[in-house]
Amino acid sequence: MTTPEEKFQALIDAEEKVEPPDWMPEGYRKNLIRQIAQHAHSEIIGMQPEGNWISRAPTLHRKAILMAKVQDEAGHGLYLYSAAETLGVKRDEMQELLHQGKHKYSSIFNYPTLSWADMGAIGWLVDGAAITNQVMLTRCSYGPYARAMVRICKEESFHQRQGYEILIRLCQGTSEQKEMAQDALDRWWWPSLMMFGPHDSESTHTEQSMEWKIKRVSNDDLRQQFVDMTVPQAEYLGLEIPDPELRWNPERGHYDFGEIDWEEFWRVVKGNGPMNRERLEHKVRAWEEGTWVREAAAAHAAKKAARAA
Ligand code: 3HC
């Protein structure tokens, strides 16, 4: 007599998708709520660093592109909150957990955006790292999450390309502009590698997430994919990656690279990064100031439902 857990694992092993009405182990549901909610929070908080430069974009053309990108991120957050809600969690609950510091968001968004070149580095590196991770998630065993990723990845590739194009323009510009691009790479390179999480040996969730095919590629392997893809792009720009140990390893067929500063990683993840406080204060203020919008939308929906009844 097979148990529900055995039946569930057989479905996972057969590469079938788990859908909202299906039976699932409580641990699977909880793990997905954790990851999808944090992913959604990252998209929403991630609007702040770039939003900071919309009013200071160098041209109307660049302003329009940056506005479109930031609006896309809001949409990604909404898809992901909707995917999390199919697991039985409420949107307000997830917001509360974020505001209380009980839900995380990606450490990368706790760094300041100091120059226009940062808009290029974020598109190129942060969205590039996000794409590396999210293409993998399109094969996630949970249907709503995998499907949300398909659309998000299409929009992310525009985000990555517009960022890289900003840097191409700067690197082909004046020496000051090229220095600005190099400074941005120096500040965003290592925090981008941190987006993939701790080493596999230190990861809390990787083993179980791989068994449930939530995660299809490990943190370290995805990080390696990202480094291998990005180093030639930096070379094309004529920029130097701030890692003296970076070198091509022909035996491995990959780039060897230096060790991440894990003390910095955990400091930022635990809330003590350069911008953690500002990011969360801004998020809570926006949530509170937006109460009237939510109340008006709920009142409208209730009136519409009453008329239809
Ligand atoms: N920032 C903050 N927390 C991190 C982190 C990071 N860079 N890397 C890992 N963590 C946390 C994990 O959440 C976990 O804590 P928790 O148990 O409280 O949730 C702990 O560190 C241990 O890490 P694990 O490797 O065990 O955790 P995961 O198996 O969840 O792997 C992950 C981490 C690879 C980030 C995975 O959660 C994931 O793939 N998430 C979905 C993708 C995502 O969230 N990307 C964030 C960026 S979104 C973005 O960039 C938007 C773009 O449009 C700009």
Boltz pocket constraint, residues with backbone or C-beta under 6 A from the ligand:
constraints:
  - pocket:
      binder: B
      contacts: [[A, 34], [A, 35], [A, 38], [A, 39], [A, 40], [A, 42], [A, 43], [A, 46], [A, 73], [A, 76], [A, 102], [A, 104], [A, 105], [A, 106], [A, 107], [A, 108], [A, 126], [A, 127], [A, 130], [A, 133], [A, 156], [A, 194], [A, 195], [A, 196], [A, 197], [A, 198], [A, 199], [A, 202], [A, 203], [A, 204], [A, 205], [A, 206], [A, 209], [A, 215], [A, 219], [A, 269]]
      max_distance: 6.0
